[in-house]
């Protein structure tokens, strides 16, 4: 099975994990999708505005928030930002 093409290389799994998928099925209410462009914008925002370097996979939650993709009924949220594994040559293209 081919890996999906995405800037978020840490999320390129061709299929759900045998251990994690049952957890997702049980506890996740909805999944929000973001584009590579939204991920790039989030990485750039986090670096330039907050002065923190976050790898694309770790910036996905922030991308959803910054792109306004959260449902309006959500009143408060915690966002986990993780990882600093960023290729400098790719970063300068953002």
PyMOL Python script that loads the backbone (N, CA, C, O; Angstrom):
from pymol import cmd

cmd.read_pdbstr("""\
ATOM      1  N   UNK A   1       0.847  -1.178   0.000  1.00  0.00           N
ATOM      2  CA  UNK A   1       0.000   0.000   0.000  1.00  0.00           C
ATOM      3  C   UNK A   1       0.893   1.242   0.000  1.00  0.00           C
ATOM      4  O   UNK A   1       1.854   1.309   0.766  1.00  0.00           O
ATOM      5  N   UNK A   2       0.589   2.217  -0.843  1.00  0.00           N
ATOM      6  CA  UNK A   2       1.389   3.430  -0.982  1.00  0.00           C
ATOM      7  C   UNK A   2       1.140   4.393   0.175  1.00  0.00           C
ATOM      8  O   UNK A   2       0.039   4.471   0.720  1.00  0.00           O
ATOM      9  N   UNK A   3       2.191   5.122   0.533  1.00  0.00           N
ATOM     10  CA  UNK A   3       2.058   6.151   1.562  1.00  0.00           C
ATOM     11  C   UNK A   3       1.465   7.410   0.934  1.00  0.00           C
ATOM     12  O   UNK A   3       1.846   7.779  -0.177  1.00  0.00           O
ATOM     13  N   UNK A   4       0.547   8.067   1.620  1.00  0.00           N
ATOM     14  CA  UNK A   4      -0.039   9.301   1.094  1.00  0.00           C
ATOM     15  C   UNK A   4       1.032  10.387   0.939  1.00  0.00           C
ATOM     16  O   UNK A   4       1.982  10.439   1.721  1.00  0.00           O
ATOM     17  N   UNK A   5       0.880  11.240  -0.056  1.00  0.00           N
ATOM     18  CA  UNK A   5       1.791  12.369  -0.243  1.00  0.00           C
ATOM     19  C   UNK A   5       1.316  13.524   0.626  1.00  0.00           C
ATOM     20  O   UNK A   5       0.189  14.001   0.487  1.00  0.00           O
ATOM     21  N   UNK A   6       2.179  13.962   1.512  1.00  0.00           N
ATOM     22  CA  UNK A   6       1.854  15.095   2.373  1.00  0.00           C
ATOM     23  C   UNK A   6       3.130  15.659   2.973  1.00  0.00           C
ATOM     24  O   UNK A   6       4.123  14.949   3.131  1.00  0.00           O
ATOM     25  N   UNK A   7       3.092  16.929   3.300  1.00  0.00           N
ATOM     26  CA  UNK A   7       4.213  17.569   3.976  1.00  0.00           C
ATOM     27  C   UNK A   7       4.353  17.039   5.411  1.00  0.00           C
ATOM     28  O   UNK A   7       5.432  17.107   6.001  1.00  0.00           O
ATOM     29  N   UNK A   8       3.268  16.519   5.956  1.00  0.00           N
ATOM     30  CA  UNK A   8       3.255  15.981   7.321  1.00  0.00           C
ATOM     31  C   UNK A   8       3.728  14.526   7.282  1.00  0.00           C
ATOM     32  O   UNK A   8       2.932  13.597   7.421  1.00  0.00           O
ATOM     33  N   UNK A   9       5.029  14.348   7.091  1.00  0.00           N
ATOM     34  CA  UNK A   9       5.568  13.003   6.881  1.00  0.00           C
ATOM     35  C   UNK A   9       5.359  12.070   8.062  1.00  0.00           C
ATOM     36  O   UNK A   9       5.342  10.852   7.886  1.00  0.00           O
ATOM     37  N   UNK A  10       5.204  12.608   9.242  1.00  0.00           N
ATOM     38  CA  UNK A  10       4.943  11.773  10.414  1.00  0.00           C
ATOM     39  C   UNK A  10       3.544  11.180  10.433  1.00  0.00           C
ATOM     40  O   UNK A  10       3.234  10.330  11.267  1.00  0.00           O
ATOM     41  N   UNK A  11       2.700  11.632   9.512  1.00  0.00           N
ATOM     42  CA  UNK A  11       1.321  11.145   9.445  1.00  0.00           C
ATOM     43  C   UNK A  11       1.063  10.327   8.177  1.00  0.00           C
ATOM     44  O   UNK A  11      -0.091  10.116   7.803  1.00  0.00           O
ATOM     45  N   UNK A  12       2.099   9.878   7.531  1.00  0.00           N
ATOM     46  CA  UNK A  12       1.975   9.177   6.246  1.00  0.00           C
ATOM     47  C   UNK A  12       1.672   7.695   6.360  1.00  0.00           C
ATOM     48  O   UNK A  12       2.117   6.918   5.515  1.00  0.00           O
ATOM     49  N   UNK A  13       0.967   7.299   7.324  1.00  0.00           N
ATOM     50  CA  UNK A  13       0.654   5.884   7.486  1.00  0.00           C
ATOM     51  C   UNK A  13      -0.311   5.429   6.394  1.00  0.00           C
ATOM     52  O   UNK A  13      -1.307   6.103   6.132  1.00  0.00           O
ATOM     53  N   UNK A  14      -0.028   4.298   5.756  1.00  0.00           N
ATOM     54  CA  UNK A  14      -0.931   3.823   4.701  1.00  0.00           C
ATOM     55  C   UNK A  14      -2.243   3.253   5.242  1.00  0.00           C
ATOM     56  O   UNK A  14      -3.217   3.123   4.500  1.00  0.00           O
ATOM     57  N   UNK A  15      -2.270   2.914   6.531  1.00  0.00           N
ATOM     58  CA  UNK A  15      -3.492   2.387   7.142  1.00  0.00           C
ATOM     59  C   UNK A  15      -3.425   2.614   8.656  1.00  0.00           C
ATOM     60  O   UNK A  15      -2.340   2.812   9.203  1.00  0.00           O
ATOM     61  N   UNK A  16      -4.556   2.587   9.320  1.00  0.00           N
ATOM     62  CA  UNK A  16      -4.565   2.795  10.780  1.00  0.00           C
ATOM     63  C   UNK A  16      -3.769   1.715  11.502  1.00  0.00           C
ATOM     64  O   UNK A  16      -3.694   0.573  11.049  1.00  0.00           O
ATOM     65  N   UNK A  17      -3.182   2.090  12.620  1.00  0.00           N
ATOM     66  CA  UNK A  17      -2.425   1.140  13.428  1.00  0.00           C
ATOM     67  C   UNK A  17      -3.340   0.165  14.159  1.00  0.00           C
ATOM     68  O   UNK A  17      -4.435   0.527  14.590  1.00  0.00           O
ATOM     69  N   UNK A  18      -2.883  -1.056  14.290  1.00  0.00           N
ATOM     70  CA  UNK A  18      -3.685  -2.103  14.943  1.00  0.00           C
ATOM     71  C   UNK A  18      -3.976  -1.771  16.404  1.00  0.00           C
ATOM     72  O   UNK A  18      -5.037  -2.129  16.916  1.00  0.00           O
ATOM     73  N   UNK A  19      -3.068  -1.106  17.069  1.00  0.00           N
ATOM     74  CA  UNK A  19      -3.275  -0.765  18.480  1.00  0.00           C
ATOM     75  C   UNK A  19      -4.037   0.551  18.650  1.00  0.00           C
ATOM     76  O   UNK A  19      -4.871   0.689  19.544  1.00  0.00           O
ATOM     77  N   UNK A  20      -3.736   1.510  17.779  1.00  0.00           N
ATOM     78  CA  UNK A  20      -4.324   2.837  17.972  1.00  0.00           C
ATOM     79  C   UNK A  20      -5.717   2.994  17.356  1.00  0.00           C
ATOM     80  O   UNK A  20      -6.520   3.778  17.863  1.00  0.00           O
ATOM     81  N   UNK A  21      -6.017   2.278  16.291  1.00  0.00           N
ATOM     82  CA  UNK A  21      -7.308   2.460  15.634  1.00  0.00           C
ATOM     83  C   UNK A  21      -8.497   2.151  16.548  1.00  0.00           C
ATOM     84  O   UNK A  21      -9.471   2.904  16.531  1.00  0.00           O
ATOM     85  N   UNK A  22      -8.463   1.078  17.343  1.00  0.00           N
ATOM     86  CA  UNK A  22      -9.586   0.849  18.262  1.00  0.00           C
ATOM     87  C   UNK A  22      -9.764   1.991  19.277  1.00  0.00           C
ATOM     88  O   UNK A  22     -10.887   2.288  19.686  1.00  0.00           O
ATOM     89  N   UNK A  23      -8.668   2.620  19.676  1.00  0.00           N
ATOM     90  CA  UNK A  23      -8.762   3.752  20.605  1.00  0.00           C
ATOM     91  C   UNK A  23      -9.451   4.927  19.912  1.00  0.00           C
ATOM     92  O   UNK A  23     -10.313   5.582  20.499  1.00  0.00           O
ATOM     93  N   UNK A  24      -9.068   5.187  18.666  1.00  0.00           N
ATOM     94  CA  UNK A  24      -9.693   6.260  17.899  1.00  0.00           C
ATOM     95  C   UNK A  24     -11.184   5.981  17.712  1.00  0.00           C
ATOM     96  O   UNK A  24     -12.014   6.872  17.894  1.00  0.00           O
ATOM     97  N   UNK A  25     -11.516   4.758  17.353  1.00  0.00           N
ATOM     98  CA  UNK A  25     -12.920   4.410  17.153  1.00  0.00           C
ATOM     99  C   UNK A  25     -13.741   4.645  18.418  1.00  0.00           C
ATOM    100  O   UNK A  25     -14.898   5.059  18.346  1.00  0.00           O
ATOM    101  N   UNK A  26     -13.146   4.383  19.557  1.00  0.00           N
ATOM    102  CA  UNK A  26     -13.883   4.505  20.813  1.00  0.00           C
ATOM    103  C   UNK A  26     -14.002   5.942  21.317  1.00  0.00           C
ATOM    104  O   UNK A  26     -15.043   6.336  21.841  1.00  0.00           O
ATOM    105  N   UNK A  27     -12.930   6.724  21.157  1.00  0.00           N
ATOM    106  CA  UNK A  27     -12.897   8.021  21.825  1.00  0.00           C
ATOM    107  C   UNK A  27     -12.961   9.249  20.910  1.00  0.00           C
ATOM    108  O   UNK A  27     -13.222  10.348  21.398  1.00  0.00           O
ATOM    109  N   UNK A  28     -12.735   9.102  19.620  1.00  0.00           N
ATOM    110  CA  UNK A  28     -12.710  10.267  18.739  1.00  0.00           C
ATOM    111  C   UNK A  28     -14.099  10.502  18.148  1.00  0.00           C
ATOM    112  O   UNK A  28     -14.687   9.618  17.524  1.00  0.00           O
ATOM    113  N   UNK A  29     -14.598  11.698  18.359  1.00  0.00           N
ATOM    114  CA  UNK A  29     -15.939  12.053  17.884  1.00  0.00           C
ATOM    115  C   UNK A  29     -15.931  12.460  16.416  1.00  0.00           C
ATOM    116  O   UNK A  29     -16.838  12.106  15.663  1.00  0.00           O
ATOM    117  N   UNK A  30     -14.908  13.203  16.011  1.00  0.00           N
ATOM    118  CA  UNK A  30     -14.804  13.625  14.615  1.00  0.00           C
ATOM    119  C   UNK A  30     -13.345  13.887  14.267  1.00  0.00           C
ATOM    120  O   UNK A  30     -12.516  14.137  15.142  1.00  0.00           O
ATOM    121  N   UNK A  31     -13.054  13.826  12.990  1.00  0.00           N
ATOM    122  CA  UNK A  31     -11.709  14.101  12.478  1.00  0.00           C
ATOM    123  C   UNK A  31     -11.824  15.288  11.542  1.00  0.00           C
ATOM    124  O   UNK A  31     -12.710  15.344  10.690  1.00  0.00           O
ATOM    125  N   UNK A  32     -10.918  16.231  11.712  1.00  0.00           N
ATOM    126  CA  UNK A  32     -10.896  17.432  10.888  1.00  0.00           C
ATOM    127  C   UNK A  32      -9.688  17.340   9.967  1.00  0.00           C
ATOM    128  O   UNK A  32      -8.574  17.083  10.425  1.00  0.00           O
ATOM    129  N   UNK A  33      -9.899  17.546   8.689  1.00  0.00           N
ATOM    130  CA  UNK A  33      -8.823  17.478   7.712  1.00  0.00           C
ATOM    131  C   UNK A  33      -8.267  18.867   7.419  1.00  0.00           C
ATOM    132  O   UNK A  33      -9.007  19.850   7.378  1.00  0.00           O
ATOM    133  N   UNK A  34      -6.950  18.935   7.216  1.00  0.00           N
ATOM    134  CA  UNK A  34      -6.291  20.176   6.811  1.00  0.00           C
ATOM    135  C   UNK A  34      -5.433  19.897   5.590  1.00  0.00           C
ATOM    136  O   UNK A  34      -4.986  18.771   5.376  1.00  0.00           O
ATOM    137  N   UNK A  35      -5.210  20.921   4.802  1.00  0.00           N
ATOM    138  CA  UNK A  35      -4.397  20.792   3.597  1.00  0.00           C
ATOM    139  C   UNK A  35      -2.923  21.035   3.923  1.00  0.00           C
ATOM    140  O   UNK A  35      -2.585  21.551   4.989  1.00  0.00           O
ATOM    141  N   UNK A  36      -2.063  20.656   2.992  1.00  0.00           N
ATOM    142  CA  UNK A  36      -0.645  20.943   3.164  1.00  0.00           C
ATOM    143  C   UNK A  36      -0.401  22.445   3.247  1.00  0.00           C
ATOM    144  O   UNK A  36       0.462  22.893   4.002  1.00  0.00           O
ATOM    145  N   UNK A  37      -1.153  23.222   2.477  1.00  0.00           N
ATOM    146  CA  UNK A  37      -1.018  24.680   2.541  1.00  0.00           C
ATOM    147  C   UNK A  37      -1.368  25.224   3.912  1.00  0.00           C
ATOM    148  O   UNK A  37      -0.704  26.135   4.406  1.00  0.00           O
ATOM    149  N   UNK A  38      -2.398  24.680   4.529  1.00  0.00           N
ATOM    150  CA  UNK A  38      -2.790  25.106   5.882  1.00  0.00           C
ATOM    151  C   UNK A  38      -1.741  24.684   6.903  1.00  0.00           C
ATOM    152  O   UNK A  38      -1.492  25.401   7.873  1.00  0.00           O
ATOM    153  N   UNK A  39      -1.133  23.535   6.690  1.00  0.00           N
ATOM    154  CA  UNK A  39      -0.058  23.094   7.596  1.00  0.00           C
ATOM    155  C   UNK A  39       1.147  24.015   7.455  1.00  0.00           C
ATOM    156  O   UNK A  39       1.728  24.432   8.456  1.00  0.00           O
ATOM    157  N   UNK A  40       1.524  24.334   6.229  1.00  0.00           N
ATOM    158  CA  UNK A  40       2.648  25.262   6.007  1.00  0.00           C
ATOM    159  C   UNK A  40       2.373  26.610   6.666  1.00  0.00           C
ATOM    160  O   UNK A  40       3.254  27.182   7.309  1.00  0.00           O
ATOM    161  N   UNK A  41       1.174  27.107   6.509  1.00  0.00           N
ATOM    162  CA  UNK A  41       0.809  28.395   7.105  1.00  0.00           C
ATOM    163  C   UNK A  41       0.906  28.334   8.624  1.00  0.00           C
ATOM    164  O   UNK A  41       1.338  29.299   9.255  1.00  0.00           O
ATOM    165  N   UNK A  42       0.513  27.218   9.215  1.00  0.00           N
ATOM    166  CA  UNK A  42       0.590  27.064  10.669  1.00  0.00           C
ATOM    167  C   UNK A  42       2.040  27.016  11.134  1.00  0.00           C
ATOM    168  O   UNK A  42       2.392  27.657  12.124  1.00  0.00           O
ATOM    169  N   UNK A  43       2.886  26.263  10.430  1.00  0.00           N
ATOM    170  CA  UNK A  43       4.313  26.194  10.791  1.00  0.00           C
ATOM    171  C   UNK A  43       4.919  27.594  10.723  1.00  0.00           C
ATOM    172  O   UNK A  43       5.658  28.003  11.618  1.00  0.00           O
ATOM    173  N   UNK A  44       4.601  28.315   9.667  1.00  0.00           N
ATOM    174  CA  UNK A  44       5.126  29.674   9.494  1.00  0.00           C
ATOM    175  C   UNK A  44       4.625  30.602  10.595  1.00  0.00           C
ATOM    176  O   UNK A  44       5.406  31.362  11.168  1.00  0.00           O
ATOM    177  N   UNK A  45       3.333  30.546  10.895  1.00  0.00           N
ATOM    178  CA  UNK A  45       2.768  31.373  11.962  1.00  0.00           C
ATOM    179  C   UNK A  45       3.439  31.068  13.303  1.00  0.00           C
ATOM    180  O   UNK A  45       3.836  31.980  14.028  1.00  0.00           O
ATOM    181  N   UNK A  46       3.560  29.787  13.622  1.00  0.00           N
ATOM    182  CA  UNK A  46       4.158  29.401  14.903  1.00  0.00           C
ATOM    183  C   UNK A  46       5.602  29.878  15.016  1.00  0.00           C
ATOM    184  O   UNK A  46       6.041  30.306  16.084  1.00  0.00           O
ATOM    185  N   UNK A  47       6.331  29.802  13.915  1.00  0.00           N
ATOM    186  CA  UNK A  47       7.728  30.235  13.938  1.00  0.00           C
ATOM    187  C   UNK A  47       7.847  31.752  14.003  1.00  0.00           C
ATOM    188  O   UNK A  47       8.599  32.278  14.824  1.00  0.00           O
ATOM    189  N   UNK A  48       7.122  32.452  13.159  1.00  0.00           N
ATOM    190  CA  UNK A  48       7.276  33.904  13.086  1.00  0.00           C
ATOM    191  C   UNK A  48       6.564  34.662  14.199  1.00  0.00           C
ATOM    192  O   UNK A  48       7.065  35.685  14.665  1.00  0.00           O
ATOM    193  N   UNK A  49       5.405  34.178  14.629  1.00  0.00           N
ATOM    194  CA  UNK A  49       4.637  34.906  15.641  1.00  0.00           C
ATOM    195  C   UNK A  49       4.914  34.439  17.068  1.00  0.00           C
ATOM    196  O   UNK A  49       4.986  35.249  17.992  1.00  0.00           O
ATOM    197  N   UNK A  50       5.068  33.120  17.241  1.00  0.00           N
ATOM    198  CA  UNK A  50       5.275  32.584  18.589  1.00  0.00           C
ATOM    199  C   UNK A  50       6.724  32.195  18.867  1.00  0.00           C
ATOM    200  O   UNK A  50       7.092  31.880  19.999  1.00  0.00           O
ATOM    201  N   UNK A  51       7.536  32.224  17.817  1.00  0.00           N
ATOM    202  CA  UNK A  51       8.974  31.915  17.927  1.00  0.00           C
ATOM    203  C   UNK A  51       9.232  30.484  18.387  1.00  0.00           C
ATOM    204  O   UNK A  51      10.162  30.222  19.149  1.00  0.00           O
ATOM    205  N   UNK A  52       8.391  29.559  17.911  1.00  0.00           N
ATOM    206  CA  UNK A  52       8.618  28.144  18.192  1.00  0.00           C
ATOM    207  C   UNK A  52       8.604  27.372  16.874  1.00  0.00           C
ATOM    208  O   UNK A  52       7.758  27.596  16.009  1.00  0.00           O
ATOM    209  N   UNK A  53       9.553  26.471  16.749  1.00  0.00           N
ATOM    210  CA  UNK A  53       9.646  25.655  15.555  1.00  0.00           C
ATOM    211  C   UNK A  53       8.942  24.329  15.810  1.00  0.00           C
ATOM    212  O   UNK A  53       9.310  23.585  16.720  1.00  0.00           O
ATOM    213  N   UNK A  54       7.936  24.043  15.007  1.00  0.00           N
ATOM    214  CA  UNK A  54       7.150  22.817  15.144  1.00  0.00           C
ATOM    215  C   UNK A  54       7.152  22.126  13.788  1.00  0.00           C
ATOM    216  O   UNK A  54       6.918  22.760  12.759  1.00  0.00           O
ATOM    217  N   UNK A  55       7.415  20.839  13.792  1.00  0.00           N
ATOM    218  CA  UNK A  55       7.415  20.107  12.523  1.00  0.00           C
ATOM    219  C   UNK A  55       6.000  20.040  11.950  1.00  0.00           C
ATOM    220  O   UNK A  55       5.024  20.159  12.691  1.00  0.00           O
ATOM    221  N   UNK A  56       5.884  19.851  10.631  1.00  0.00           N
ATOM    222  CA  UNK A  56       4.560  19.857  10.013  1.00  0.00           C
ATOM    223  C   UNK A  56       3.555  18.903  10.663  1.00  0.00           C
ATOM    224  O   UNK A  56       2.407  19.290  10.879  1.00  0.00           O
ATOM    225  N   UNK A  57       3.950  17.683  10.975  1.00  0.00           N
ATOM    226  CA  UNK A  57       3.010  16.740  11.596  1.00  0.00           C
ATOM    227  C   UNK A  57       2.523  17.254  12.941  1.00  0.00           C
ATOM    228  O   UNK A  57       1.355  17.076  13.288  1.00  0.00           O
ATOM    229  N   UNK A  58       3.406  17.888  13.699  1.00  0.00           N
ATOM    230  CA  UNK A  58       3.045  18.421  15.004  1.00  0.00           C
ATOM    231  C   UNK A  58       2.250  19.704  14.936  1.00  0.00           C
ATOM    232  O   UNK A  58       1.642  20.112  15.926  1.00  0.00           O
ATOM    233  N   UNK A  59       2.247  20.354  13.767  1.00  0.00           N
ATOM    234  CA  UNK A  59       1.518  21.614  13.592  1.00  0.00           C
ATOM    235  C   UNK A  59       0.099  21.401  13.073  1.00  0.00           C
ATOM    236  O   UNK A  59      -0.655  22.364  12.929  1.00  0.00           O
ATOM    237  N   UNK A  60      -0.271  20.169  12.794  1.00  0.00           N
ATOM    238  CA  UNK A  60      -1.605  19.888  12.235  1.00  0.00           C
ATOM    239  C   UNK A  60      -2.737  20.400  13.134  1.00  0.00           C
ATOM    240  O   UNK A  60      -3.675  21.008  12.616  1.00  0.00           O
ATOM    241  N   UNK A  61      -2.695  20.186  14.449  1.00  0.00           N
ATOM    242  CA  UNK A  61      -3.787  20.736  15.279  1.00  0.00           C
ATOM    243  C   UNK A  61      -3.882  22.264  15.193  1.00  0.00           C
ATOM    244  O   UNK A  61      -4.978  22.823  15.143  1.00  0.00           O
ATOM    245  N   UNK A  62      -2.731  22.929  15.177  1.00  0.00           N
ATOM    246  CA  UNK A  62      -2.734  24.390  15.047  1.00  0.00           C
ATOM    247  C   UNK A  62      -3.261  24.806  13.678  1.00  0.00           C
ATOM    248  O   UNK A  62      -3.937  25.828  13.561  1.00  0.00           O
ATOM    249  N   UNK A  63      -2.962  24.032  12.652  1.00  0.00           N
ATOM    250  CA  UNK A  63      -3.461  24.338  11.306  1.00  0.00           C
ATOM    251  C   UNK A  63      -4.981  24.317  11.282  1.00  0.00           C
ATOM    252  O   UNK A  63      -5.606  25.193  10.685  1.00  0.00           O
ATOM    253  N   UNK A  64      -5.573  23.330  11.922  1.00  0.00           N
ATOM    254  CA  UNK A  64      -7.037  23.258  11.971  1.00  0.00           C
ATOM    255  C   UNK A  64      -7.614  24.464  12.705  1.00  0.00           C
ATOM    256  O   UNK A  64      -8.613  25.038  12.273  1.00  0.00           O
ATOM    257  N   UNK A  65      -6.998  24.838  13.792  1.00  0.00           N
ATOM    258  CA  UNK A  65      -7.458  25.986  14.572  1.00  0.00           C
ATOM    259  C   UNK A  65      -7.309  27.288  13.786  1.00  0.00           C
ATOM    260  O   UNK A  65      -8.249  28.079  13.699  1.00  0.00           O
ATOM    261  N   UNK A  66      -6.119  27.507  13.211  1.00  0.00           N
ATOM    262  CA  UNK A  66      -5.855  28.746  12.473  1.00  0.00           C
ATOM    263  C   UNK A  66      -6.690  28.860  11.194  1.00  0.00           C
ATOM    264  O   UNK A  66      -7.011  29.964  10.753  1.00  0.00           O
ATOM    265  N   UNK A  67      -7.036  27.724  10.606  1.00  0.00           N
ATOM    266  CA  UNK A  67      -7.845  27.730   9.379  1.00  0.00           C
ATOM    267  C   UNK A  67      -9.337  27.861   9.675  1.00  0.00           C
ATOM    268  O   UNK A  67     -10.153  27.879   8.754  1.00  0.00           O
ATOM    269  N   UNK A  68      -9.696  27.953  10.956  1.00  0.00           N
ATOM    270  CA  UNK A  68     -11.094  28.119  11.328  1.00  0.00           C
ATOM    271  C   UNK A  68     -11.940  26.887  11.083  1.00  0.00           C
ATOM    272  O   UNK A  68     -13.125  26.997  10.770  1.00  0.00           O
ATOM    273  N   UNK A  69     -11.345  25.722  11.221  1.00  0.00           N
ATOM    274  CA  UNK A  69     -12.057  24.484  10.918  1.00  0.00           C
ATOM    275  C   UNK A  69     -12.717  23.822  12.120  1.00  0.00           C
ATOM    276  O   UNK A  69     -13.359  22.781  11.981  1.00  0.00           O
ATOM    277  N   UNK A  70     -12.564  24.418  13.294  1.00  0.00           N
ATOM    278  CA  UNK A  70     -13.193  23.823  14.465  1.00  0.00           C
ATOM    279  C   UNK A  70     -14.674  24.177  14.488  1.00  0.00           C
ATOM    280  O   UNK A  70     -15.054  25.290  14.125  1.00  0.00           O
ATOM    281  N   UNK A  71     -15.492  23.254  14.905  1.00  0.00           N
ATOM    282  CA  UNK A  71     -16.931  23.528  14.987  1.00  0.00           C
ATOM    283  C   UNK A  71     -17.210  24.684  15.955  1.00  0.00           C
ATOM    284  O   UNK A  71     -16.530  24.810  16.974  1.00  0.00           O
ATOM    285  N   UNK A  72     -18.186  25.513  15.652  1.00  0.00           N
ATOM    286  CA  UNK A  72     -18.457  26.687  16.489  1.00  0.00           C
ATOM    287  C   UNK A  72     -18.890  26.361  17.915  1.00  0.00           C
ATOM    288  O   UNK A  72     -18.752  27.195  18.810  1.00  0.00           O
ATOM    289  N   UNK A  73     -19.409  25.164  18.131  1.00  0.00           N
ATOM    290  CA  UNK A  73     -19.860  24.820  19.484  1.00  0.00           C
ATOM    291  C   UNK A  73     -18.703  24.560  20.454  1.00  0.00           C
ATOM    292  O   UNK A  73     -18.926  24.483  21.662  1.00  0.00           O
ATOM    293  N   UNK A  74     -17.495  24.427  19.958  1.00  0.00           N
ATOM    294  CA  UNK A  74     -16.336  24.212  20.837  1.00  0.00           C
ATOM    295  C   UNK A  74     -15.962  25.541  21.475  1.00  0.00           C
ATOM    296  O   UNK A  74     -15.623  26.498  20.779  1.00  0.00           O
ATOM    297  N   UNK A  75     -16.023  25.596  22.798  1.00  0.00           N
ATOM    298  CA  UNK A  75     -15.769  26.831  23.530  1.00  0.00           C
ATOM    299  C   UNK A  75     -14.335  26.939  24.036  1.00  0.00           C
ATOM    300  O   UNK A  75     -13.798  28.039  24.160  1.00  0.00           O
ATOM    301  N   UNK A  76     -13.718  25.799  24.329  1.00  0.00           N
ATOM    302  CA  UNK A  76     -12.321  25.829  24.753  1.00  0.00           C
ATOM    303  C   UNK A  76     -11.645  24.563  24.237  1.00  0.00           C
ATOM    304  O   UNK A  76     -12.276  23.522  24.051  1.00  0.00           O
ATOM    305  N   UNK A  77     -10.349  24.690  24.015  1.00  0.00           N
ATOM    306  CA  UNK A  77      -9.613  23.566  23.433  1.00  0.00           C
ATOM    307  C   UNK A  77      -8.150  23.659  23.851  1.00  0.00           C
ATOM    308  O   UNK A  77      -7.610  24.748  24.045  1.00  0.00           O
ATOM    309  N   UNK A  78      -7.536  22.523  23.982  1.00  0.00           N
ATOM    310  CA  UNK A  78      -6.097  22.446  24.193  1.00  0.00           C
ATOM    311  C   UNK A  78      -5.469  21.942  22.906  1.00  0.00           C
ATOM    312  O   UNK A  78      -5.979  21.007  22.288  1.00  0.00           O
ATOM    313  N   UNK A  79      -4.372  22.552  22.500  1.00  0.00           N
ATOM    314  CA  UNK A  79      -3.691  22.149  21.269  1.00  0.00           C
ATOM    315  C   UNK A  79      -2.274  21.722  21.618  1.00  0.00           C
ATOM    316  O   UNK A  79      -1.519  22.483  22.222  1.00  0.00           O
ATOM    317  N   UNK A  80      -1.921  20.509  21.238  1.00  0.00           N
ATOM    318  CA  UNK A  80      -0.580  19.989  21.479  1.00  0.00           C
ATOM    319  C   UNK A  80       0.276  20.275  20.255  1.00  0.00           C
ATOM    320  O   UNK A  80      -0.071  19.889  19.139  1.00  0.00           O
ATOM    321  N   UNK A  81       1.402  20.956  20.472  1.00  0.00           N
ATOM    322  CA  UNK A  81       2.371  21.232  19.415  1.00  0.00           C
ATOM    323  C   UNK A  81       3.601  20.391  19.721  1.00  0.00           C
ATOM    324  O   UNK A  81       4.102  20.406  20.845  1.00  0.00           O
ATOM    325  N   UNK A  82       4.090  19.657  18.725  1.00  0.00           N
ATOM    326  CA  UNK A  82       5.195  18.759  19.025  1.00  0.00           C
ATOM    327  C   UNK A  82       6.163  18.642  17.870  1.00  0.00           C
ATOM    328  O   UNK A  82       5.825  18.900  16.715  1.00  0.00           O
ATOM    329  N   UNK A  83       7.367  18.249  18.209  1.00  0.00           N
ATOM    330  CA  UNK A  83       8.383  17.915  17.222  1.00  0.00           C
ATOM    331  C   UNK A  83       9.050  19.112  16.589  1.00  0.00           C
ATOM    332  O   UNK A  83       8.408  20.120  16.295  1.00  0.00           O
ATOM    333  N   UNK A  84      10.339  18.986  16.384  1.00  0.00           N
ATOM    334  CA  UNK A  84      11.111  20.030  15.724  1.00  0.00           C
ATOM    335  C   UNK A  84      11.914  19.466  14.572  1.00  0.00           C
ATOM    336  O   UNK A  84      12.905  20.061  14.149  1.00  0.00           O
ATOM    337  N   UNK A  85      11.488  18.313  14.058  1.00  0.00           N
ATOM    338  CA  UNK A  85      12.198  17.649  12.969  1.00  0.00           C
ATOM    339  C   UNK A  85      11.784  18.292  11.647  1.00  0.00           C
ATOM    340  O   UNK A  85      10.867  17.826  10.972  1.00  0.00           O
ATOM    341  N   UNK A  86      12.483  19.374  11.294  1.00  0.00           N
ATOM    342  CA  UNK A  86      12.143  20.124  10.093  1.00  0.00           C
ATOM    343  C   UNK A  86      13.381  20.218   9.210  1.00  0.00           C
ATOM    344  O   UNK A  86      14.455  20.596   9.678  1.00  0.00           O
ATOM    345  N   UNK A  87      13.232  19.878   7.944  1.00  0.00           N
ATOM    346  CA  UNK A  87      14.295  20.023   6.967  1.00  0.00           C
ATOM    347  C   UNK A  87      14.428  21.504   6.632  1.00  0.00           C
ATOM    348  O   UNK A  87      13.481  22.115   6.138  1.00  0.00           O
ATOM    349  N   UNK A  88      15.595  22.083   6.896  1.00  0.00           N
ATOM    350  CA  UNK A  88      15.789  23.524   6.691  1.00  0.00           C
ATOM    351  C   UNK A  88      15.511  23.932   5.246  1.00  0.00           C
ATOM    352  O   UNK A  88      14.921  24.985   5.004  1.00  0.00           O
ATOM    353  N   UNK A  89      15.928  23.116   4.293  1.00  0.00           N
ATOM    354  CA  UNK A  89      15.706  23.438   2.884  1.00  0.00           C
ATOM    355  C   UNK A  89      14.213  23.525   2.566  1.00  0.00           C
ATOM    356  O   UNK A  89      13.798  24.341   1.744  1.00  0.00           O
ATOM    357  N   UNK A  90      13.411  22.687   3.213  1.00  0.00           N
ATOM    358  CA  UNK A  90      11.963  22.751   3.029  1.00  0.00           C
ATOM    359  C   UNK A  90      11.380  23.939   3.787  1.00  0.00           C
ATOM    360  O   UNK A  90      10.457  24.593   3.302  1.00  0.00           O
ATOM    361  N   UNK A  91      11.905  24.216   4.958  1.00  0.00           N
ATOM    362  CA  UNK A  91      11.380  25.298   5.795  1.00  0.00           C
ATOM    363  C   UNK A  91      11.475  26.635   5.103  1.00  0.00           C
ATOM    364  O   UNK A  91      10.544  27.435   5.189  1.00  0.00           O
ATOM    365  N   UNK A  92      12.565  26.903   4.424  1.00  0.00           N
ATOM    366  CA  UNK A  92      12.725  28.208   3.786  1.00  0.00           C
ATOM    367  C   UNK A  92      11.747  28.414   2.634  1.00  0.00           C
ATOM    368  O   UNK A  92      11.574  29.542   2.171  1.00  0.00           O
ATOM    369  N   UNK A  93      11.104  27.348   2.163  1.00  0.00           N
ATOM    370  CA  UNK A  93      10.111  27.460   1.096  1.00  0.00           C
ATOM    371  C   UNK A  93       8.753  27.917   1.625  1.00  0.00           C
ATOM    372  O   UNK A  93       7.893  28.312   0.837  1.00  0.00           O
ATOM    373  N   UNK A  94       8.542  27.871   2.945  1.00  0.00           N
ATOM    374  CA  UNK A  94       7.244  28.222   3.527  1.00  0.00           C
ATOM    375  C   UNK A  94       7.015  29.699   3.384  1.00  0.00           C
ATOM    376  O   UNK A  94       5.978  30.208   3.810  1.00  0.00           O
TER     377      UNK A  94
END
""", "prot")
cmd.dss("prot")
cmd.show_as("cartoon", "prot")
cmd.util.cbc("prot")
cmd.orient("prot")
